[in-house]
């Protein structure tokens, strides 16, 4: 473990940012913006999918959260109709 007190201030800030990012990447939970980025879609699509019951929305207080595994299932379901219609998968 690195002692951030022994580092210059800029290095300590960078190290803390890297730790935060690593924790976010390993978490199964994402916020609305990250869910849209993960699924390569708009935030509006995420909202509509949740409103229609296609994607489970979990609440952390007043903040919606989504599971990456639920997003993976939505992506698979969304790709299946396109494949049946003969569209190329990207």
Legacy VTK file of the C-alpha trace (Angstrom):
# vtk DataFile Version 3.0
C-alpha trace
ASCII
DATASET POLYDATA
POINTS 90 float
0.000 0.000 0.000
1.337 3.425 -0.928
1.437 6.087 1.757
-0.141 9.083 0.025
1.150 11.423 2.757
4.693 10.827 1.501
3.797 11.810 -2.086
3.708 15.271 -3.644
0.149 16.679 -3.649
-0.390 16.161 -7.419
0.724 12.540 -7.227
-1.540 11.889 -4.232
-4.535 13.343 -6.092
-3.763 11.252 -9.186
-3.354 8.101 -7.110
-6.661 8.731 -5.335
-8.400 9.269 -8.698
-6.972 6.009 -10.007
-8.195 4.151 -6.920
-11.679 5.619 -7.343
-11.780 4.679 -11.032
-10.635 1.124 -10.300
-13.356 0.757 -7.664
-15.982 2.008 -10.137
-14.833 -0.367 -12.874
-14.932 -3.398 -10.603
-18.353 -2.521 -9.181
-21.374 -4.335 -10.624
-23.367 -1.080 -10.229
-23.453 1.916 -12.572
-25.339 5.192 -12.623
-27.548 6.302 -15.513
-24.771 7.977 -17.508
-22.388 5.050 -17.062
-25.193 2.609 -17.963
-25.718 4.426 -21.259
-21.981 4.453 -21.980
-21.699 0.750 -21.080
-24.608 -0.193 -23.374
-23.522 2.241 -26.126
-26.897 3.973 -26.127
-28.481 7.173 -24.897
-29.511 7.923 -21.329
-33.039 8.330 -22.676
-32.979 4.726 -23.952
-31.915 3.571 -20.472
-34.803 5.525 -18.920
-37.320 4.166 -21.422
-36.114 0.589 -20.974
-36.470 0.954 -17.197
-39.886 2.608 -17.511
-41.111 -0.248 -19.726
-39.793 -2.906 -17.349
-37.072 -4.111 -19.721
-34.323 -3.024 -17.344
-34.429 -3.187 -13.557
-33.844 0.172 -11.869
-32.522 0.075 -8.306
-32.627 3.127 -6.067
-29.860 4.382 -3.824
-31.825 7.084 -2.059
-33.044 9.302 -4.900
-30.367 8.082 -7.333
-31.109 5.323 -9.872
-28.529 2.563 -10.246
-28.309 -0.313 -12.701
-26.517 -3.659 -12.633
-24.065 -4.344 -15.436
-25.417 -7.910 -15.638
-28.931 -6.518 -16.264
-27.514 -4.266 -18.979
-25.807 -7.283 -20.580
-29.158 -9.100 -20.685
-30.863 -6.060 -22.227
-28.137 -5.817 -24.866
-28.545 -9.507 -25.727
-32.339 -9.165 -25.972
-32.030 -6.024 -28.095
-29.567 -7.669 -30.493
-31.673 -10.806 -31.036
-34.526 -9.138 -33.021
-32.010 -7.346 -35.257
-30.257 -10.637 -35.984
-33.582 -12.296 -36.822
-34.318 -9.494 -39.292
-30.985 -10.164 -40.987
-29.159 -7.059 -39.811
-25.464 -7.185 -39.221
-24.310 -7.176 -35.636
-21.720 -4.477 -34.937
LINES 1 91
90 0 1 2 3 4 5 6 7 8 9 10 11 12 13 14 15 16 17 18 19 20 21 22 23 24 25 26 27 28 29 30 31 32 33 34 35 36 37 38 39 40 41 42 43 44 45 46 47 48 49 50 51 52 53 54 55 56 57 58 59 60 61 62 63 64 65 66 67 68 69 70 71 72 73 74 75 76 77 78 79 80 81 82 83 84 85 86 87 88 89
